[in-house]
Amino acid sequence: MKLSDKLGSIRALRAAVRSARPVRSDLPAAADMLVNCLGAEVRRNHYGEYLLVHQWFDSPEACASSRAALDLLAPDAPAAATDPANWLFLDTETTGLAGGTGTYAFLVGVAWWDAAGLQVEQYFMRDLSEEHSLLLALSERIAERPVLVTFNGKSFDWPLLETRYKMTRSIPPPELPVHLDLLHPARQLWRLRLGSVRLSELERHVLGWDRGHDLRSDLIPQIYFDYLRGGPAAPLVDVFRHNQSDLRGLAALAGRIIALVSAPEDVAGDPLEFYGVSRMLRRRGEIGRARQFYELALGAGLPAAVDCAARRELALLAKRERDFTRATALWTEMIGLPGGAQPFDPPGRTQGKEAEPLQKNSDGEAGAALEAYEQLAIYYEHHAHNPRRAAELTRAALDELRRANRSEQLEPGRYKRLKTQLDHRLARLERKSGASLLAPAAARNLSAKIG
């Protein structure tokens, strides 16, 4: 027998001994059966009783975190947050999915890494009158670990619990030095690949887990209400298992995200994961690292539509760091120009005011090509000081604009605005090109007169 199975059997025996005392007569009829089904124990504090289920799982194992990872996920986190031993995973099962003051968290599960595995505790209200005792027990556990980790907990679980604490008027909500919500990094890392970032979908497609039979979340409130009205205990056992699976999946997902944001190059990941990390780094202002991982994503092979977006974003970062060689190469690739020029970067600051980009990647391939033409024109006008080449690129942009208009890829109003902007740019560049051609001739005439 595995060690985890032996420990589970010992806990079940201890719980059975503790629960041998009579169950309160005012509880639902199935309350005593639930204690036996779960191997649970009845705990008491000065607010009353609640049900506690404690289990240990040998997986997922604890991950190794880093300051760099925490700076990306929670920039203001204290140094203690870098130690995963200080993390507490939390997930709730409630009487409604919409929240509000009438919604109770009747089951609260927490988990933490310990003893080479994952410790899971679940606090359950056998009756709504046990809410105060449950909330007190939860606050004591939260106080032991300063980092709360949830999945959509910032929007749902924690605001609901805060409301329940405030409604007690006697138990203050626990203070959270750090709250890591993994839903937001999960969206950045996997929504392009999966579409849905539900925890069960991430377990299946990212972690390689299969929960097997699992309850639908929308059925859980009714199962609890049926129990309160005298229904059987057995359906609630599936609710506890669902909550345990969520906690284990949450812990495993935390390990995967930490590994990706710490050192994506060391993880056997999907190119879209690398792209997601690149965007996270860019939004945090870590431009150098973001550029590295954009290159990693492009090298790994992105889908065509995402490849175009990645090249655009990388080109703008390269331009921001005045790496015009890389930026112009990327823009040239986006519009399919042969070869591509080898630009030079003269000293000094950009001359003239650069216009806002023609598009924000909202018009598909046409919009991306238009912006690439524009950025190349800006480079040749203001940095390479080659207005003739800039004018050629602007004419090409006008051709692309007319093509997009004929194929109805642009709204009529947007087409008119972009055409006016490009016509204005072309007129200015043609004036500059004419002046640059006249200047050498004027100089020769002056020399002849002097001679």
C-alpha positions as CSV (number, residue, x, y, z in Angstrom):
1,M,0.0,0.0,0.0
2,K,1.3,3.5,-0.9
3,L,2.2,5.8,1.9
4,S,-0.5,8.3,0.9
5,D,-3.1,5.5,1.1
6,K,-1.9,4.5,4.6
7,L,-2.0,8.1,5.8
8,G,-5.5,8.5,4.4
9,S,-6.7,5.3,6.2
10,I,-5.3,6.6,9.5
11,R,-7.0,9.9,9.1
12,A,-10.3,8.3,8.3
13,L,-10.1,6.1,11.4
14,R,-9.3,9.1,13.6
15,A,-12.1,11.1,12.1
16,A,-14.5,8.2,12.7
17,V,-13.6,8.1,16.4
18,R,-14.0,11.9,16.7
19,S,-17.4,11.8,15.0
20,A,-18.8,9.1,17.2
21,R,-20.5,11.6,19.4
22,P,-24.1,12.4,18.6
23,V,-24.7,14.9,15.8
24,R,-26.9,17.9,16.6
25,S,-30.5,17.3,16.1
26,D,-31.1,20.6,14.3
27,L,-28.9,19.7,11.4
28,P,-30.1,18.2,8.0
29,A,-30.9,14.5,8.2
30,A,-27.9,13.5,6.1
31,A,-25.3,15.4,8.1
32,D,-24.2,12.4,10.1
33,M,-24.0,10.2,7.0
34,L,-21.9,12.9,5.3
35,V,-19.3,12.7,8.1
36,N,-18.9,9.0,7.6
37,C,-18.9,9.2,3.8
38,L,-16.0,11.7,3.8
39,G,-14.0,10.5,6.8
40,A,-14.5,14.0,8.1
41,E,-14.3,15.4,11.6
42,V,-16.4,17.9,13.4
43,R,-14.4,20.9,14.6
44,R,-15.4,23.5,17.1
45,N,-14.4,27.1,18.0
46,H,-16.1,29.7,20.0
47,Y,-18.6,30.4,17.2
48,G,-19.7,26.8,17.0
49,E,-19.0,23.8,14.9
50,Y,-18.1,23.1,11.2
51,L,-17.0,20.1,9.2
52,L,-13.4,19.6,8.3
53,V,-12.0,17.2,5.7
54,H,-8.2,16.8,5.5
55,Q,-6.3,14.9,2.8
56,W,-2.8,14.7,1.5
57,F,-1.9,14.1,-2.2
58,D,1.5,13.1,-3.5
59,S,1.0,15.3,-6.6
60,P,1.4,17.9,-7.8
61,E,4.8,18.5,-6.3
62,A,5.9,21.9,-5.1
63,C,7.4,24.2,-7.8
64,A,10.5,26.4,-7.5
65,S,9.7,30.1,-7.8
66,S,12.0,33.1,-8.5
67,R,12.0,36.8,-7.9
68,A,11.8,37.4,-11.7
69,A,8.7,35.3,-11.9
70,L,7.0,37.1,-9.1
71,D,8.0,40.5,-10.5
72,L,6.1,39.5,-13.6
73,L,3.0,38.1,-11.9
74,A,2.9,40.4,-8.8
75,P,5.4,43.2,-9.0
76,D,4.7,44.5,-5.5
77,A,5.0,41.2,-3.8
78,P,7.2,41.0,-0.7
79,A,10.3,38.8,-0.6
80,A,8.5,36.1,1.3
81,A,6.2,35.5,-1.6
82,T,9.0,33.9,-3.7
83,D,8.9,30.9,-1.4
84,P,6.1,28.5,-2.5
85,A,5.9,27.2,1.0
86,N,4.1,30.5,1.8
87,W,1.4,30.0,-0.8
88,L,-2.2,29.1,0.0
89,F,-4.4,27.9,-2.8
90,L,-8.1,28.6,-2.4
91,D,-11.3,27.6,-4.1
92,T,-15.0,27.9,-3.0
93,E,-18.3,26.2,-3.8
94,T,-21.2,28.5,-3.4
95,T,-25.0,28.6,-3.3
96,G,-25.0,30.7,-6.5
97,L,-22.7,31.6,-9.3
98,A,-23.7,35.3,-9.6
99,G,-22.5,36.4,-6.1
100,G,-24.3,39.0,-4.1
101,T,-25.1,39.3,-0.4
102,G,-27.5,36.3,-0.4
103,T,-24.8,33.9,-1.7
104,Y,-23.0,31.7,0.8
105,A,-19.6,29.9,0.3
106,F,-20.8,26.6,1.9
107,L,-17.6,24.8,1.1
108,V,-14.2,26.4,1.1
109,G,-11.1,24.4,0.1
110,V,-7.6,25.4,0.7
111,A,-4.3,23.7,-0.1
112,W,-0.6,24.2,0.5
113,W,2.6,22.3,-0.3
114,D,4.0,20.3,2.6
115,A,5.6,16.9,3.3
116,A,6.6,16.4,-0.4
117,G,3.0,16.8,-1.5
118,L,-0.1,18.8,-1.3
119,Q,-2.1,19.2,1.9
120,V,-5.8,19.9,1.2
121,E,-8.3,21.1,3.8
122,Q,-12.0,21.6,3.2
123,Y,-14.3,23.6,5.5
124,F,-18.0,22.8,5.2
125,M,-21.2,24.3,6.6
126,R,-23.5,21.4,7.5
127,D,-26.1,24.1,8.0
128,L,-26.1,27.9,7.3
129,S,-25.8,28.6,11.0
130,E,-22.2,27.3,10.9
131,E,-20.9,30.1,8.7
132,H,-19.3,32.1,11.5
133,S,-17.3,29.1,12.8
134,L,-16.2,28.2,9.2
135,L,-15.0,31.8,8.5
136,L,-13.0,32.0,11.7
137,A,-11.2,28.7,10.9
138,L,-10.5,29.9,7.4
139,S,-9.1,33.3,8.6
140,E,-6.7,31.4,11.0
141,R,-5.4,29.3,8.1
142,I,-5.0,32.3,5.8
143,A,-3.0,34.1,8.5
144,E,-0.3,31.4,8.3
145,R,0.6,32.0,4.7
146,P,0.8,35.5,3.1
147,V,0.3,34.5,-0.6
148,L,-3.3,33.6,-1.7
149,V,-3.4,31.8,-5.0
150,T,-6.8,31.5,-6.9
151,F,-8.3,31.1,-10.3
152,N,-10.7,33.9,-11.0
153,G,-10.6,34.5,-7.2
154,K,-10.1,38.3,-7.5
155,S,-13.3,38.6,-9.3
156,F,-15.5,36.0,-7.6
157,D,-14.2,33.9,-4.6
158,W,-12.4,36.6,-2.6
159,P,-15.0,39.4,-3.0
160,L,-17.7,36.9,-2.0
161,L,-15.7,35.8,1.1
162,E,-15.0,39.5,2.0
163,T,-18.7,40.2,1.9
164,R,-19.5,37.2,4.1
165,Y,-16.9,38.3,6.7
166,K,-18.3,41.8,6.7
167,M,-21.8,40.5,7.2
168,T,-20.8,38.7,10.4
169,R,-20.0,42.1,12.0
170,S,-17.6,40.3,14.3
171,I,-14.9,38.6,12.1
172,P,-12.8,41.0,10.1
173,P,-11.7,39.8,6.6
174,P,-8.1,38.5,6.6
175,E,-5.5,40.8,5.2
176,L,-3.9,39.5,2.0
177,P,-0.3,40.8,1.5
178,V,-0.3,39.1,-2.0
179,H,-3.1,37.7,-4.1
180,L,-2.0,35.8,-7.2
181,D,-4.9,35.2,-9.6
182,L,-3.9,32.7,-12.3
183,L,-6.8,33.4,-14.6
184,H,-5.2,36.5,-16.1
185,P,-1.8,34.9,-17.0
186,A,-3.6,31.8,-18.2
187,R,-5.6,33.9,-20.6
188,Q,-2.4,35.5,-22.0
189,L,-0.6,32.1,-22.3
190,W,-3.3,29.8,-23.6
191,R,-6.5,31.6,-24.9
192,L,-5.1,31.9,-28.4
193,R,-4.4,28.2,-28.5
194,L,-7.4,26.8,-26.6
195,G,-10.1,29.5,-26.8
196,S,-11.5,28.4,-23.4
197,V,-9.3,28.8,-20.3
198,R,-11.6,27.0,-17.9
199,L,-9.5,25.2,-15.3
200,S,-10.7,21.8,-16.4
201,E,-9.7,22.6,-20.0
202,L,-6.3,23.8,-19.0
203,E,-5.8,20.6,-17.0
204,R,-6.6,18.5,-20.0
205,H,-4.7,20.4,-22.7
206,V,-1.9,22.0,-20.8
207,L,-1.2,19.8,-17.9
208,G,-2.2,16.5,-19.6
209,W,-4.6,15.6,-16.8
210,D,-7.9,13.8,-17.1
211,R,-10.4,14.3,-14.2
212,G,-12.7,11.7,-15.5
213,H,-16.2,12.0,-14.3
214,D,-16.7,15.5,-12.8
215,L,-19.7,17.6,-11.7
216,R,-20.7,20.6,-13.7
217,S,-20.3,23.7,-11.6
218,D,-23.8,25.0,-12.3
219,L,-25.3,21.9,-10.6
220,I,-23.5,22.3,-7.3
221,P,-25.8,25.0,-5.7
222,Q,-28.9,22.8,-6.2
223,I,-27.1,19.7,-4.7
224,Y,-26.4,21.7,-1.5
225,F,-30.0,23.0,-1.4
226,D,-31.3,19.5,-1.8
227,Y,-29.1,18.4,1.1
228,L,-30.4,21.2,3.3
229,R,-34.0,20.2,2.6
230,G,-33.3,16.7,3.8
231,G,-31.9,15.1,0.6
232,P,-29.1,12.4,0.6
233,A,-25.5,13.0,1.4
234,A,-24.0,11.0,-1.5
235,P,-24.2,13.8,-4.2
236,L,-22.2,16.1,-1.9
237,V,-19.3,13.7,-1.9
238,D,-18.9,14.5,-5.6
239,V,-18.9,18.2,-4.7
240,F,-16.0,17.7,-2.3
241,R,-14.1,15.7,-5.0
242,H,-14.7,18.5,-7.5
243,N,-13.3,21.0,-5.1
244,Q,-10.3,18.9,-4.4
245,S,-9.7,18.5,-8.2
246,D,-9.9,22.3,-8.6
247,L,-7.3,22.8,-5.8
248,R,-4.9,20.2,-7.3
249,G,-5.3,21.6,-10.8
250,L,-4.7,25.1,-9.4
251,A,-1.5,24.1,-7.7
252,A,-0.2,22.3,-10.8
253,L,-1.1,25.2,-13.0
254,A,0.8,27.5,-10.7
255,G,3.9,25.4,-11.2
256,R,3.5,25.4,-15.0
257,I,3.1,29.2,-15.1
258,I,6.0,29.8,-12.8
259,A,8.2,27.6,-15.0
260,L,7.2,29.4,-18.2
261,V,7.6,33.0,-16.9
262,S,10.9,32.1,-15.1
263,A,12.7,30.5,-18.1
264,P,10.6,29.8,-21.1
265,E,13.6,28.6,-23.1
266,D,14.0,25.7,-20.6
267,V,10.4,24.5,-20.9
268,A,9.2,22.2,-23.7
269,G,6.3,24.5,-24.5
270,D,4.1,25.5,-27.4
271,P,5.1,28.5,-29.5
272,L,1.9,30.3,-28.5
273,E,3.0,29.9,-24.8
274,F,6.3,31.6,-25.6
275,Y,4.3,34.3,-27.4
276,G,2.1,34.8,-24.4
277,V,5.2,35.2,-22.1
278,S,6.6,37.8,-24.6
279,R,3.4,39.9,-24.3
280,M,3.4,39.6,-20.5
281,L,7.0,40.8,-20.4
282,R,6.2,43.7,-22.8
283,R,3.3,44.8,-20.7
284,R,5.5,44.9,-17.6
285,G,8.1,47.0,-19.4
286,E,10.8,44.3,-19.6
287,I,11.6,45.1,-23.2
288,G,14.9,43.2,-23.5
289,R,13.5,39.9,-22.2
290,A,10.3,40.4,-24.2
291,R,12.4,40.7,-27.4
292,Q,14.2,37.5,-26.6
293,F,11.0,35.5,-26.2
294,Y,9.3,37.1,-29.2
295,E,12.3,35.7,-31.2
296,L,11.9,32.4,-29.5
297,A,8.2,32.2,-30.4
298,L,8.9,33.2,-34.0
299,G,11.7,30.6,-34.3
300,A,9.4,27.9,-32.9
301,G,6.8,28.5,-35.6
302,L,3.6,30.5,-34.9
303,P,0.3,30.2,-36.8
304,A,0.2,32.7,-39.7
305,A,-2.1,35.2,-38.1
306,V,-0.3,35.2,-34.8
307,D,3.1,35.3,-36.6
308,C,2.1,38.6,-38.2
309,A,1.1,40.1,-34.9
310,A,4.3,38.9,-33.2
311,R,6.5,40.4,-35.9
312,R,4.6,43.7,-35.6
313,E,5.0,43.8,-31.8
314,L,8.6,42.8,-32.0
315,A,9.4,45.4,-34.7
316,L,7.9,48.1,-32.5
317,L,10.0,47.0,-29.5
318,A,13.1,47.0,-31.7
319,K,12.3,50.5,-33.0
320,R,11.8,51.6,-29.4
321,E,15.4,50.5,-28.6
322,R,16.6,52.1,-31.9
323,D,17.5,48.7,-33.4
324,F,16.4,49.8,-36.8
325,T,18.2,47.0,-38.6
326,R,15.9,44.4,-36.9
327,A,12.8,46.6,-37.1
328,T,13.1,47.3,-40.8
329,A,13.8,43.6,-41.5
330,L,10.6,42.6,-39.7
331,W,8.5,45.2,-41.5
332,T,10.0,44.1,-44.8
333,E,9.1,40.5,-44.1
334,M,5.5,41.6,-43.3
335,I,5.0,43.2,-46.7
336,G,7.0,40.6,-48.6
337,L,9.5,42.9,-50.2
338,P,12.4,41.0,-51.7
339,G,15.7,41.2,-50.0
340,G,15.2,44.1,-47.8
341,A,17.5,47.0,-47.4
342,Q,20.4,47.2,-44.9
343,P,19.5,50.4,-43.1
344,F,22.0,52.6,-41.3
345,D,21.4,54.4,-38.0
346,P,23.0,57.8,-38.1
347,P,23.7,59.5,-34.8
348,G,21.4,62.0,-33.3
349,R,17.7,62.0,-32.5
350,T,14.8,61.4,-34.8
351,Q,14.0,64.5,-36.9
352,G,10.4,65.5,-37.2
353,K,7.3,64.2,-35.5
354,E,6.3,60.7,-36.3
355,A,2.6,60.1,-37.0
356,E,0.5,57.6,-35.1
357,P,0.5,54.2,-36.8
358,L,-2.1,53.7,-39.5
359,Q,-3.6,50.7,-37.8
360,K,-3.6,48.8,-34.5
361,N,-3.6,45.3,-36.0
362,S,-7.4,45.5,-36.3
363,D,-7.8,45.2,-40.1
364,G,-6.2,41.8,-40.6
365,E,-3.4,41.4,-43.2
366,A,-4.3,44.6,-45.0
367,G,-3.9,46.6,-41.8
368,A,-0.6,44.9,-40.9
369,A,0.8,45.6,-44.4
370,L,-0.3,49.3,-44.3
371,E,1.4,49.8,-40.9
372,A,4.6,48.0,-42.2
373,Y,4.7,50.4,-45.2
374,E,4.2,53.4,-43.0
375,Q,6.8,52.4,-40.5
376,L,9.4,51.8,-43.2
377,A,8.5,55.2,-44.7
378,I,9.0,56.8,-41.3
379,Y,12.4,55.2,-41.0
380,Y,13.6,56.2,-44.4
381,E,12.4,59.8,-44.0
382,H,13.5,60.6,-40.5
383,H,16.4,58.2,-39.8
384,A,18.0,57.2,-43.1
385,H,17.2,60.6,-44.6
386,N,16.2,59.0,-47.9
387,P,12.9,60.8,-48.8
388,R,12.9,59.2,-52.3
389,R,12.7,55.7,-50.8
390,A,10.1,56.9,-48.3
391,A,8.0,58.2,-51.1
392,E,8.2,54.9,-53.0
393,L,7.0,53.1,-49.9
394,T,4.2,55.5,-49.4
395,R,3.0,55.0,-53.0
396,A,3.1,51.2,-52.3
397,A,1.0,51.9,-49.2
398,L,-1.6,53.8,-51.3
399,D,-1.7,50.8,-53.7
400,E,-2.3,48.5,-50.8
401,L,-5.0,50.8,-49.4
402,R,-6.8,50.9,-52.7
403,R,-6.6,47.1,-53.0
404,A,-8.0,46.7,-49.4
405,N,-10.8,49.1,-50.3
406,R,-11.8,47.2,-53.5
407,S,-11.9,44.0,-51.5
408,E,-14.0,45.7,-48.8
409,Q,-11.5,45.0,-46.0
410,L,-11.8,48.6,-44.7
411,E,-14.8,50.8,-43.7
412,P,-15.4,53.6,-46.2
413,G,-14.8,56.3,-43.5
414,R,-11.5,54.6,-42.4
415,Y,-10.4,54.4,-46.1
416,K,-10.9,58.1,-46.6
417,R,-9.0,59.0,-43.4
418,L,-6.0,56.8,-44.3
419,K,-5.9,58.0,-47.9
420,T,-5.9,61.6,-46.7
421,Q,-3.0,60.8,-44.3
422,L,-1.0,59.0,-46.9
423,D,-1.6,61.7,-49.6
424,H,-0.4,64.3,-47.2
425,R,2.8,62.2,-46.4
426,L,3.5,61.6,-50.1
427,A,3.2,65.3,-51.0
428,R,5.7,66.2,-48.2
429,L,8.1,63.5,-49.3
430,E,7.9,64.5,-53.0
431,R,8.7,68.1,-52.0
432,K,11.7,66.8,-50.0
433,S,12.8,64.5,-52.8
434,G,12.7,67.5,-55.3
435,A,14.7,69.6,-52.9
436,S,17.3,66.9,-52.5
437,L,17.6,66.6,-56.3
438,L,17.8,70.4,-56.9
439,A,20.4,71.0,-54.2
440,P,23.4,69.3,-56.0
441,A,22.5,71.1,-59.3
442,A,22.4,74.5,-57.5
443,A,25.7,73.8,-55.9
444,R,27.3,73.0,-59.3
445,N,25.9,76.2,-60.8
446,L,27.3,78.3,-57.9
447,S,30.7,76.7,-58.4
448,A,30.7,77.4,-62.1
449,K,29.8,81.1,-61.4
450,I,32.6,81.4,-58.8
451,G,35.0,79.7,-61.1
